[in-house]
Amino acid sequence: MGLKSVLCGQVEMKANKDVFHDIFTNKPHHVSTMSPLHVQGFELLEGDIGTVGSKICWNYTLDGEKKISKQILETIDHEKKVLTLKEFEGDVTDKYDSFKATLHIETKDEIDLVSWTLEYERPNENVPELISVLNFVVGMTKAIDDHHAN
């Protein structure tokens, strides 16, 4: 049995929260244009964009290395602005037993926040926590927000 971990990060948004939810739900192929230092490519592998059960592939750069992540869109809640992606193949699941990222957009005290929750399982204590992945999604989020705020 592996070691289960959860990391969370929040970014205060300058742009409209509906735009951000729409990007990851309906226009993920635009992420590489808005955050080219983080994401270099997107491919729909199976299903339709924005549909639960669809499979997608991201090409990205983490810590100066080219990486790949194949994910299935597990959940979408348009009303609560929640989206969950589970990696089924890629660089993270090559080293970790499981990996899931949940994007939640919310408003607290009239401030719009993008929240990321990373849930994963390490096979043992020698495998590091995914702090670099959390920093990656926060950086990508800021780049997308800056793109829309300007």
Secondary structure in CASP SS format (residue, H / E / C, confidence):
PFRMAT SS
TARGET T0000
AUTHOR 0000-0000-0000
METHOD secondary structure of the structure
MODEL  1
M C 1.00
G C 1.00
L E 1.00
K E 1.00
S E 1.00
V E 1.00
L E 1.00
C E 1.00
G E 1.00
Q E 1.00
V E 1.00
E E 1.00
M C 1.00
K C 1.00
A C 1.00
N C 1.00
K H 1.00
D H 1.00
V H 1.00
F H 1.00
H H 1.00
D H 1.00
I H 1.00
F H 1.00
T H 1.00
N H 1.00
K C 1.00
P H 1.00
H H 1.00
H H 1.00
V H 1.00
S H 1.00
T H 1.00
M H 1.00
S C 1.00
P C 1.00
L C 1.00
H C 1.00
V E 1.00
Q E 1.00
G E 1.00
F E 1.00
E E 1.00
L E 1.00
L E 1.00
E E 1.00
G C 1.00
D C 1.00
I C 1.00
G C 1.00
T C 1.00
V C 1.00
G C 1.00
S C 1.00
K E 1.00
I E 1.00
C E 1.00
W E 1.00
N E 1.00
Y E 1.00
T E 1.00
L E 1.00
D C 1.00
G C 1.00
E E 1.00
K E 1.00
K E 1.00
I E 1.00
S E 1.00
K E 1.00
Q E 1.00
I E 1.00
L E 1.00
E E 1.00
T E 1.00
I E 1.00
D E 1.00
H C 1.00
E C 1.00
K C 1.00
K C 1.00
V E 1.00
L E 1.00
T E 1.00
L E 1.00
K E 1.00
E E 1.00
F E 1.00
E E 1.00
G E 1.00
D H 1.00
V H 1.00
T H 1.00
D H 1.00
K H 1.00
Y C 1.00
D C 1.00
S E 1.00
F E 1.00
K E 1.00
A E 1.00
T E 1.00
L E 1.00
H E 1.00
I E 1.00
E E 1.00
T E 1.00
K E 1.00
D C 1.00
E C 1.00
I E 1.00
D E 1.00
L E 1.00
V E 1.00
S E 1.00
W E 1.00
T E 1.00
L E 1.00
E E 1.00
Y E 1.00
E E 1.00
R E 1.00
P C 1.00
N C 1.00
E C 1.00
N C 1.00
V C 1.00
P C 1.00
E C 1.00
L C 1.00
I H 1.00
S H 1.00
V H 1.00
L H 1.00
N H 1.00
F H 1.00
V H 1.00
V H 1.00
G H 1.00
M H 1.00
T H 1.00
K H 1.00
A H 1.00
I H 1.00
D H 1.00
D H 1.00
H H 1.00
H H 1.00
A H 1.00
N C 1.00
END
